[in-house]
Structure formats: structure tokens, C-alpha cells
Amino acid sequence: MSGPSPDEREPARYEMRVGGHLDDHWSAWFGGSTLTRESDGTTTMRGPVVDQAALHGLLDRIRDLGVTLISVQAVSGPRHGHCPDTDIDGGRS
């Protein structure tokens, strides 16, 4: 028995933190991610990412915007599972 087809899987959810406060209008540019302005002067973006190409696209947009990328974390896997808390280089948080 095989697992769900790629079309049946839910996208992975990611949390990305950047330096500075981004206004809500940037949400659409970042694929509809939820933007939360934190008290420490950073913004946390949370939302689904359909695949690695889409993740790299979001990272490119962060670079193009000129803000500092602080962290990237997968908060759930593509098939309802939970991913371990890891940062972009695979270390434990």
C-alpha cells in the first residue's frame, strides 16, 4: 500500500523570522503567510509551503526585500506529521 499522492498531501508549514517589522500588506507577497510583529523588533512569518522550490522562492523574496533572515523552521511536515524543531542548518533549537 502506498501513501497519499502528492496532490492529497497537505503542504508543510514553516515559520521564518526576519529583522524589522513588516506591514501586513507584505503577507500576499509572501504567499499569504501570517505576519506577526514581535516585541523584539522582528517579524515572524508563518504559513504553508507546498515544496522546496516554493521555500526557496520565499527565501529569495526575503533576500530581495533586503531584510535580515534570522531563522527558518519547519513546524509541520507535508503529511500531517510534526517535524522536529530544527534551524536551517539542521541543528537543534
N, C-alpha and C positions, 0 to 999 in steps of 0.2 A: 504494500500500500504506500503510495507516495503522499507527500504533504500537499498543502494548498498550492494552487498555481500562483504565479506572481501577481495575477490580477486579483486574487482573493486575499492577498496579504494586506494587512494594514501597514502604512509606512512607519518607519522608525521615527521616534520623536527625539529631537535634540534641544539642548539648551546651550546657547552661546552668550558669552558675556563680553561686552566691549567697553572701552573707556568713554566717558562722557554720557550725557543724556540725549537720547534720540527722541524726537517728537513722534507722536502716534502715526502721522502720515507716512512714515517710513515703513510701517507694517506691510503695506501692499507690495512695496519694492522687495521686501524680504519674504515673499511667498505667503503672506497672511500670518506671519508669526506674531505672537503676542509680545508686546514690548512692555517691560516693567522698568521704570526708572528707580534705581536703588539709592538709598541714603548716602552711600559711599561715593556717589558721583559716577556710577557705571549704569549701563543698561543691560538687562537680561532679556534675550530673545528666546522664546520657546515655541516650537511648532513641529509639524510633521515634515519629514524629508523623504521623498519617495525612493531615492537611491543615492549611491556615492557621487554620481555626476551632478545631481541636484545639490548635494552638500558642498561640492567644490564650487558650484555656481554661487552659492550663498557666501562662501569664503571669499570668492573673487569680488563680490559686491561690497563686502566689508572692507577689503583692501582698496577698492575703487573709491569708496566713501572717505577713506583716509583716517578712519578711526583705529585705535589700537585694539587688536584682538587679545583678550585676556584668557579666555578658556572656551573649549568646545567639549561638550559631554553628551553622550548618548544616554537618554533617560528611559528608553524602552526600545525593544527590538522590533523587527519587522513583522513578527508573528505573535503578537500579544505578550511575548515574554519580556522580562526585565533584563536589561544589560547591566553588568557591573559598573560601578562608578569609576570611570577612568577618564583621564585627560587625553589630549590629542596625541601625546607620545606614548600612550599605553600604560603610564604609571598609575598607581592607585591614588585617589584623592583622600 
